[in-house]
Amino acid sequence: MRNRKRMELAIRTVVMWLLSLIILIPLLMVLLNAVKSQAEAATMSLSLPEEFHFENFKRVIKEGKMIRAMSNSFFLAISSVVITNLGASMGAFVLSRRRTKGTKGIYFFFLIGLLAPINYIPTIRMLQVLHLMNTMLGVVFLFSALMLPFDVFLYYGFVSTVPVELDEAAIIDGCKSFQMFFKIEVPLMKPVITTGVLINFMNAWNDFNIPLYMLNRSENYPVTMAVYNFYGTYVSSWNLVAAAIIVSIIPVLCVYLMGQKYIISGMSAGAVKG
């Protein structure tokens, strides 16, 4: 019996390592090519470079205007994360505590947003009418609108597990609605808030389609568009393209590594009762 369990564990371990290689090998290839010469990078091999060319990163940052692109990406990601998580947490709290036919209808309306894809034609037209087309603010609002359904679903499941008696005790102690939410509910929401912030940040940072269609000025381009334009200019210099990719993923990779342990706990926080 023990031998059988050991065999199953060994097989699972091997399978997980093989699956990991599917992700690790391309990442390793990009990392190695980023420090090679142009001729070495053209072979797309996993061999070590004859000489490390760290100046590739300096050239990418300067010629690809990565500092400005990262500033734009941080602005878009952080602004949309704040708007989305604040609105979703407050909305989910109300929808969860006031379970009437109307609030249930609103909740299911939000859930439709998880299934319905974005239609760019009416979206672009609406942004034009509101004079938000080709503006950073318009993209922030669009990111927030796209992330809101998932966040409402996430917060709704978590708030449903919080005992109503805590709210009643706060009201008896004289707390107003906003005081009760920010002093009682928000501290309890830390796991799910962290999850929402991380997922929203990564989605906004990595998004390519929305900046492509909604921004036409290079000074407003985020990192994804900067890498795309850099690739178009240096398509034959794979060492520079690889360096640009590495530079673009470092911030979001750091954010993920710092908060990865909270993602699963936050996702499963409202899974028992909802």
N, C-alpha and C positions, 0 to 999 in steps of 0.2 A: 504493500500500500504506500509506504514511504517512497519507495523507488519510483512508483508511478507518479506521485505528486512532484518529485524532483524532476522527472522527465518532462512533465507538463510545464513546470516552471522554466526549465531550460529552453523548451521550444518557444514559449511566450517571450522569453528574453531575446532569443535570436530573431524572432519576428519583429519585435519592437526595434531592435538595432537596425534591421534591414529597412524598416519604414523610416527610421531616423535618417538613414543615409540618403533617402530620396530628397530630403531637405538640406542636409549638411553638405553633400557633394557639390550642388550648384553654388551654395553660399561660399564654400571653400574655393571654388574655381574663380568666382568673382573677386574674392579677397586676394588671391595670388596674382591674378591678372592686373589688379589695381596697382601693384608695385613692380610690374615688369616694364620692359621697353616696348615700343610699338611692334617691333618685329616678333618678340617673344609672345606677346599677348595675342597676336594673330593666329597662333597655333591652337589656342584654347585648350591647353593642357593643364594637368594638375602638378606639373613639375615645379620645383622651386626656381626662382629667377636667378640668373647668373650674378646679377647686381640689383639690389633693392633701389627702386626709384620712388622715394617718398615725395619727390618734388611734383609728382603727378597730382597729389592732393592740393598742393599749393596752387598749381595751375588751374585746376578745376574750380577751386573756390574763387579765384580771381577772374578768370575768363567766363566761367559759368554764372557769375554773380550770385553765388550760393548764399552769401550772408543776407542779402536783401530777400532772396526767395525764402530762406528759413524764417526771417522776421515776418513775412507775409503768412507763412504756414502757421507759425505760432499764434498770430493774431486771429486767423480764421478758426483754428482748432480751439483755442482757449475761449474765445468769445462764444462760439456755438456750444461748447461744453457747458459754460456757465448758464446760458439761456435755457438750454435743453434740460439740464438736471434740476435747475431751480423750478422751472415750469412743470416738469413731469412729476417731481416729488410733491409739490403742492397740489397739483391736479389729482394725482393718484390718492393722496390722503383724503381729499373731499369725496372722490368717487367710491373709495373703500368704506368710508364711515357713513355716507348717506346712500344707502342701497335702495333706491327707488327705481321705478321703470325708466324714468328719464335719465338717471345717472348710469343705469345699465346700458341704455341705448348709446349714451356718449362713450362709454367704455368700449363697447363693441365697434363703434365708429372708429375709434383709435386703432383697434385691432385690424381693421381693414387696411390701414396703412402699412401693416407688416406684409400684406399679400399683394397689394396693388403696386405695380411698378410706376416710376415717375414718367409722366407724359411731358416731353420737353416743349412741344409746341404751345400748349396753353400756359405752361410755366414761364416760358420766355415772354409771351404776350403780357402776362400779368406783371412781370418785372418791368417791362417797357412802360406799361400804364402807370406804375408806381414810381417810375424814374429811378429804378434800382438796377437796371441792366448794366452790365460791365462795371459794377461797383463792388467793393469789398463787403459793404453792408448787405447788399443783396445776396451774396454768396453765404454770408453768415446766417441770414434768415433762412435760406434754402437748406443749408446743412442742419439747422435746428429743426426745421419742419420734417425733414427726412428721418432724423434720429428720435423725434418725440414719440412716435407710436411704440417703439421698442422700450424706451425708458418708462413710459406709462405702464406697460405690461410688467416690467421688472419691478418697479416700485409698488404697484398695486398688489402683487403677490406677497411682497414683504410686509407692507402695512397691514394686510389682512391677518398676519400672524401676531401683531402687537395687540395685547389685551385692551379692550375698550375701557376697562376699569381705570387704566392710567389716565385716559382723557377725562373721565369723570372726576377723578381725584384732583386733577389740575384745575378743572373748572370750579370745584368746591373751594380750592385754595385761592381763587380769584384770578386765574390766568385768562387772558383774552385769547382769541383764536390764533393770532399770529404768535403770541408768547408761548402758547401751548405747542404750536408746531415747531418753533425754533428751539425751545428749551427742553421739550419732552421727546418729540418725534425724531428730530434731526440727529441727536446723539445716538439714538438707537439705529439709525439708518446708515451708520458709517460703513459697514461692509458693502451694502448695496450701492451707496454713493460712490465708493471707490471703484466698484465694478463698472458703474455707468460712466464715470469720468474716463477710465482707461479705455473702454470700448469706443466711446464717442471720440476721444482724442485720436485713437489709431485710425478710425474710419475717416475722420476729417483730414488727417495728415496724409493718408494714402490715396484719397479720392483723386481721380484723374478726369473723369467725364464732366463733372460740373464746372471746374475751372476752364476746361477746354471750350465749353459752349457758352459760359457766362462771363468770361473775362477776355478782353481782346487787347489789353495794354500790358506790355511786357513788365512794366514797373509793378504791376499787381500780381504777377505770376507767383504761385506757391512752388514748393520744391518739385512736385511731380511734373509741372509744366517746364520748370527750369531744366530738369534732367531730359525731358523730351526734346526740348530745343537744342540742348547740348549734344544729344545723340544725333540730331539732324545735321549739326555742323561738323561733328567729329566722328562720323559713322565709320571711317576707316581706322580710327585710333581706339581700339578696344581697351587699351590700358586706361585711357582717359574716361571712357564710358563707364568702365568698371569702378574707377575711382569716384565718379559722380554718383553712382548707385550706392557705394559704401557711405559716402558723406550724407546722402539723403536718408538712409535708414538708421543712422546712429542715434538721433534723438528719440525716435519712436521705439527703437530697440531698448534704449535705456529706460524709458517710461514703462515698457512692458516688463522688463526684468525686475524693476523695483516694485511693481504691483501685481505680478502674476499670481501670487498666493491668495490675493483677495478676489480674483475673478471667479473661481469655482465656488468659493464660499458665498459670494454675493449672488451668483446665479442660482444656487440651491437654497438660499435663505428662505424663500417663500414657496418652496416646493412641497412642504408637508401639509400646509393648510392654505387655501386660497379661494 
